[in-house]
């Protein structure tokens, strides 16, 4: 056996979890991503999806994707930089820029690529990237590819952020990068204070709105809109794989910044462009989101119902104030056990365990969609309370 294979063969953590019957990953779904999915031939209530507006199986979006395939084919066979730009890409970018009230936008093939490409490119040697310690992995990986100095501050802790800003040389570029809604904790960034500190210390601000678009802000346009701070936020990033029911991502800002990214971001220049069907799906999703505000209203109705129910049971939901609700279990094995038992009860949730979080911070991630009914939420609450009592989390 070659040395690399020999080393990798020593990694057996997944196999040990499988042997214990608790492996919770790569669970195959046999149907559309909806509030009810088919798994192993049985119906399961889905509370582990990021489809916050429940649009992934909307007939208008599916029809838009089919028409795009008929017109453009299934792929672009190249990068946006060379032969892979279609008129529908330009249309989408103009639409997105208007949606988040920025001058221009550029689309990447995935949301991960957006952060990888932007964070690694915008600042240079001896400049500074200031990151919330709980920022998404794509932001962290982008910072690792940057030649800049990386400073992490305590989660949503503005005193910690200011202490890091004070360490930066005044004449160097400083970019604060933060999630809008944090993907596991469900809390919202203290954007007014981030912006205030950025102005004091001459820093720029980039907000990752992957989990905010479709959830908060005017017509679901994100965190900056939610706080009425769009003009004070330099860059707004979003993904298409959540509320926008597709695949890809974008970043929007002033025309100078987007021009720089278009000609310097390796993750854009050396990646194939997003598929025509994906672009068409986003355009259709934006139409629906803007014309049906009741979707967001209902999303918040079921969110508030679930938050109230979990707190009444005695669950620690942390600082969550969004459709992402963490149920802190504080034990990896118990989180895995609970996930398995809930699936047996017909409830799909996601366990978040180490090393994704510290062992003492392990949790069940419960997420809601605008298409969930009150009855479905009530069923989930009853099942989760039942299992929580069975394994001793609740009393």
C-alpha positions in Angstrom: 0.0 0.0 0.0 1.3 3.5 -0.9 2.1 5.7 2.0 -0.7 8.2 1.2 -3.2 5.3 1.1 -1.8 3.9 4.3 -2.2 7.2 6.1 -5.7 7.7 4.9 -6.7 4.1 5.8 -6.1 5.0 9.4 -9.0 7.4 9.3 -11.9 5.3 10.5 -14.2 7.7 12.5 -17.1 7.4 10.1 -16.8 3.6 10.1 -16.9 3.6 13.9 -20.1 5.7 13.9 -21.6 3.5 11.3 -20.8 0.4 13.4 -22.6 2.0 16.3 -25.7 2.6 14.0 -25.5 6.4 14.4 -24.1 7.6 11.1 -26.3 10.6 10.1 -24.7 11.7 6.8 -25.4 11.2 3.1 -28.9 10.0 3.8 -30.6 9.4 0.4 -33.8 11.2 -0.3 -36.0 9.7 -3.0 -38.2 12.7 -3.9 -38.3 16.5 -4.3 -37.0 18.7 -1.5 -40.3 19.5 0.1 -41.8 19.6 3.6 -42.4 15.9 3.2 -39.8 13.7 1.5 -39.5 10.1 0.7 -36.8 8.0 2.4 -36.5 4.3 2.2 -40.0 4.3 0.8 -41.5 6.1 3.8 -42.8 9.7 4.2 -40.6 11.9 6.4 -41.2 15.5 7.6 -38.3 17.6 6.5 -36.9 20.0 9.1 -33.3 20.0 7.8 -33.6 22.0 4.6 -32.2 25.4 3.7 -35.1 26.0 1.3 -36.5 28.7 3.5 -39.2 29.8 1.0 -40.0 26.3 -0.1 -39.5 27.0 -3.8 -37.4 24.1 -4.9 -40.3 22.3 -6.5 -42.4 25.3 -7.5 -43.9 24.7 -11.0 -42.9 28.2 -12.3 -39.3 27.6 -11.4 -39.2 24.1 -12.9 -40.8 25.4 -16.1 -38.2 28.2 -16.3 -35.4 25.7 -15.9 -36.8 23.5 -18.7 -37.2 26.4 -21.1 -33.6 27.5 -20.4 -32.4 24.0 -21.2 -34.4 24.0 -24.4 -32.8 27.4 -25.4 -29.2 27.2 -24.1 -28.6 23.5 -23.5 -27.4 22.0 -20.2 -24.1 23.7 -19.7 -21.8 26.5 -20.9 -18.6 24.5 -21.4 -16.4 27.2 -20.1 -15.8 30.0 -17.6 -17.6 33.3 -17.6 -14.2 34.9 -18.4 -14.0 33.2 -21.8 -16.8 31.4 -23.6 -19.2 30.8 -20.7 -21.2 34.1 -20.5 -24.8 34.0 -21.7 -27.2 36.8 -21.9 -29.2 35.2 -19.1 -26.2 35.6 -16.8 -26.1 39.3 -17.5 -29.8 39.6 -17.0 -29.6 37.8 -13.7 -26.7 40.0 -12.5 -28.5 43.2 -13.3 -31.6 41.9 -11.5 -29.6 40.9 -8.4 -27.8 44.3 -8.2 -31.1 46.0 -8.3 -32.6 43.6 -5.7 -29.9 44.4 -3.1 -29.6 48.0 -4.2 -26.0 47.9 -5.4 -24.4 49.2 -8.6 -23.3 45.8 -10.0 -23.2 42.1 -9.2 -21.3 39.1 -10.5 -22.4 35.4 -10.3 -20.2 32.4 -9.5 -21.0 28.8 -10.0 -21.5 28.2 -6.2 -21.9 30.2 -3.1 -18.8 28.7 -1.7 -16.9 29.9 -4.7 -18.1 33.4 -4.1 -16.6 33.7 -0.7 -13.5 31.7 -1.7 -13.0 34.1 -4.7 -13.9 37.4 -3.1 -12.2 37.0 0.3 -9.0 35.7 -1.2 -8.8 38.5 -3.8 -9.9 41.8 -2.4 -7.1 42.5 0.1 -3.4 41.9 -0.3 -0.1 41.7 1.5 -0.1 43.4 4.9 -3.8 44.2 4.7 -6.3 42.8 7.2 -9.3 40.5 7.1 -11.4 40.6 10.3 -13.7 37.6 10.6 -16.3 36.5 13.1 -15.1 33.3 14.7 -18.3 31.6 13.5 -18.2 32.7 9.9 -19.0 30.1 7.3 -16.2 27.7 6.2 -16.1 29.3 2.8 -15.1 32.6 4.3 -12.4 30.9 6.5 -11.0 29.0 3.4 -11.0 32.3 1.4 -9.0 33.9 4.1 -6.5 31.1 4.0 -5.9 31.7 0.4 -5.4 35.4 0.9 -2.0 36.9 1.6 -3.6 39.2 4.1 -3.3 39.2 7.9 -6.4 37.4 9.4 -7.8 38.4 12.7 -10.8 36.6 14.2 -13.0 38.2 16.8 -15.4 36.6 19.3 -18.8 35.7 17.9 -21.0 38.8 17.4 -18.9 40.5 20.1 -18.4 44.1 19.2 -15.9 44.8 21.9 -13.8 42.0 20.6 -14.1 43.3 17.0 -13.0 46.8 18.1 -10.0 45.3 20.0 -8.9 43.6 16.7 -9.4 46.8 14.7 -7.1 48.6 17.1 -4.4 46.1 16.2 -4.5 47.0 12.5 -2.1 49.5 11.0 -4.1 52.6 10.2 -2.8 52.9 6.6 -3.6 49.3 5.6 -6.8 48.1 4.0 -9.3 46.4 6.4 -12.2 44.2 5.4 -14.7 43.0 8.0 -16.4 39.8 6.7 -19.4 38.5 8.6 -22.4 36.2 8.1 -25.8 38.0 8.2 -27.7 35.2 9.8 -25.3 32.6 11.2 -25.9 29.3 9.6 -25.9 27.1 12.8 -26.7 29.5 15.6 -29.6 31.3 13.8 -28.7 34.7 15.3 -28.4 37.9 13.3 -25.2 40.0 13.1 -25.1 43.2 15.1 -24.7 45.1 11.8 -25.3 48.6 13.1 -22.4 48.3 15.5 -20.2 46.6 12.8 -20.9 49.5 10.5 -20.2 52.1 13.2 -16.8 50.5 14.0 -16.0 50.2 10.4 -16.5 53.9 9.9 -14.4 54.8 12.9 -11.5 52.6 11.8 -11.8 53.1 8.0 -12.7 49.5 7.3 -15.0 48.0 4.6 -17.8 45.6 5.4 -18.8 42.4 3.5 -22.0 40.5 4.6 -22.6 36.9 3.7 -26.4 36.8 3.2 -26.6 33.1 2.3 -29.1 32.5 5.0 -30.7 36.0 5.1 -32.0 36.4 1.5 -35.6 35.3 1.4 -35.8 35.6 5.2 -35.2 39.2 6.3 -35.1 42.7 4.7 -37.4 44.3 2.2 -38.9 41.5 0.0 -36.3 39.2 1.6 -33.3 41.2 0.3 -31.1 40.5 3.3 -29.4 41.9 6.4 -28.3 45.3 5.1 -31.9 46.1 4.1 -33.2 44.7 7.4 -31.2 47.3 9.3 -31.6 50.0 6.6 -27.8 50.0 6.2 -27.4 49.1 2.5 -25.4 52.2 1.7 -23.0 51.5 4.6 -22.3 47.9 3.6 -19.7 47.6 0.8 -20.4 44.1 -0.4 -23.4 41.8 -0.2 -23.0 38.1 -1.0 -25.7 35.6 -1.4 -26.3 32.0 -2.5 -28.9 30.5 -4.8 -29.1 27.1 -3.2 -31.3 28.2 -0.3 -34.3 30.6 -0.7 -33.6 31.0 -4.4 -34.1 27.3 -5.1 -31.1 26.8 -7.4 -27.3 26.5 -7.4 -24.7 29.3 -7.6 -24.0 32.5 -5.9 -23.3 36.2 -6.3 -21.6 39.2 -4.8 -22.8 42.8 -5.3 -21.1 46.1 -4.7 -19.9 49.2 -6.5 -18.8 48.9 -10.1 -15.1 49.3 -9.3 -15.1 46.3 -6.9 -17.0 44.1 -9.2 -14.8 45.1 -12.1 -11.7 44.1 -10.0 -13.3 40.7 -9.1 -14.3 40.0 -12.7 -10.7 40.3 -13.8 -8.8 39.0 -10.7 -10.9 36.4 -8.8 -9.4 33.0 -9.7 -12.5 31.2 -8.4 -14.5 33.0 -11.0 -12.0 33.0 -13.9 -11.0 29.4 -13.6 -14.4 27.9 -12.8 -17.1 26.9 -15.3 -20.1 29.3 -15.2 -23.4 28.4 -13.6 -25.8 26.4 -15.8 -28.5 28.1 -17.9 -31.2 26.2 -15.9 -29.7 27.4 -12.6 -29.7 31.1 -13.8 -33.3 30.8 -15.1 -34.4 29.2 -11.8 -33.1 32.1 -9.8 -34.8 34.7 -12.0 -38.1 32.9 -11.5 -37.5 32.5 -7.7 -36.9 36.3 -7.5 -40.2 36.9 -9.3 -42.1 34.7 -6.8 -40.3 36.1 -3.8 -41.1 39.7 -4.7 -44.7 39.0 -5.8 -45.7 36.8 -2.9 -44.6 38.5 0.4 -47.0 36.2 2.3 -44.4 33.4 1.9 -42.0 35.3 4.2 -44.8 36.2 6.6 -45.8 32.6 7.0 -42.2 31.6 7.3 -41.9 33.8 10.4 -45.3 32.6 11.7 -44.1 29.0 11.8 -40.6 30.1 13.1 -42.1 31.9 16.0 -44.4 29.0 16.8 -41.4 26.6 16.8 -39.2 28.9 18.9 -41.9 29.3 21.5 -42.6 25.6 21.6 -39.0 24.6 22.1 -38.4 27.2 24.8 -41.6 26.0 26.6 -40.2 22.4 26.6 -37.0 23.6 28.2 -34.6 23.5 25.2 -31.7 25.9 25.0 -32.1 27.5 21.6 -29.3 29.9 22.1 -29.6 33.4 20.6 -31.6 32.2 17.6 -33.9 34.7 16.0 -34.5 33.2 12.6 -35.9 30.0 10.9 -32.6 28.3 11.9 -33.2 27.0 15.4 -30.4 25.2 17.3 -31.4 22.7 20.0 -28.3 22.5 22.1 -27.6 18.9 23.3 -24.1 19.5 24.6 -23.1 15.9 23.8 -22.1 14.4 20.4 -23.4 10.9 21.0 -26.7 12.1 22.4 -27.1 14.4 19.4 -26.5 11.5 17.0 -28.9 9.3 19.0 -31.6 11.9 18.9 -31.2 12.3 15.1 -31.6 8.6 14.6 -34.6 8.3 16.8 -36.3 11.3 15.3 -35.8 9.8 11.8 -37.5 6.6 13.1 -40.3 8.9 14.2 -40.6 10.4 10.7 -38.7 13.7 11.5 -35.6 14.7 9.5 -33.2 17.0 11.4 -29.4 17.6 11.2 -26.9 16.9 13.9 -24.1 19.3 14.3 -21.3 17.7 16.3 -17.5 18.0 16.7 -15.3 18.9 14.9 -17.9 21.3 13.3 -18.5 22.6 16.8 -17.0 22.0 20.1 -18.2 18.8 21.8 -19.9 20.8 24.5 -21.7 22.8 21.8 -23.2 19.9 19.8 -26.7 20.6 18.7 -29.7 19.6 16.5 -30.2 22.0 13.7 -34.0 22.5 13.1 -34.9 24.7 10.2 -38.2 25.9 8.8 -39.7 26.5 5.3 -42.5 28.8 4.3 -44.4 25.8 3.0 -44.5 24.1 6.4 -47.9 24.0 7.9 -48.7 24.7 11.6 -49.9 21.1 11.8 -46.5 19.8 10.6 -44.7 22.0 13.1 -46.9 20.8 15.9 -46.2 17.1 14.9 -42.4 17.9 14.9 -42.6 19.5 18.3 -44.5 16.6 19.8 -42.0 14.0 18.4 -39.0 16.0 19.5 -40.4 16.4 23.0 -41.1 12.7 23.1 -37.5 11.7 22.0 -36.0 14.4 24.2 -37.6 12.8 27.2 -36.7 9.3 26.1 -33.0 10.1 26.0 -33.0 12.3 29.1 -32.5 15.7 27.5 -35.9 16.9 28.7 -37.7 16.0 31.9 
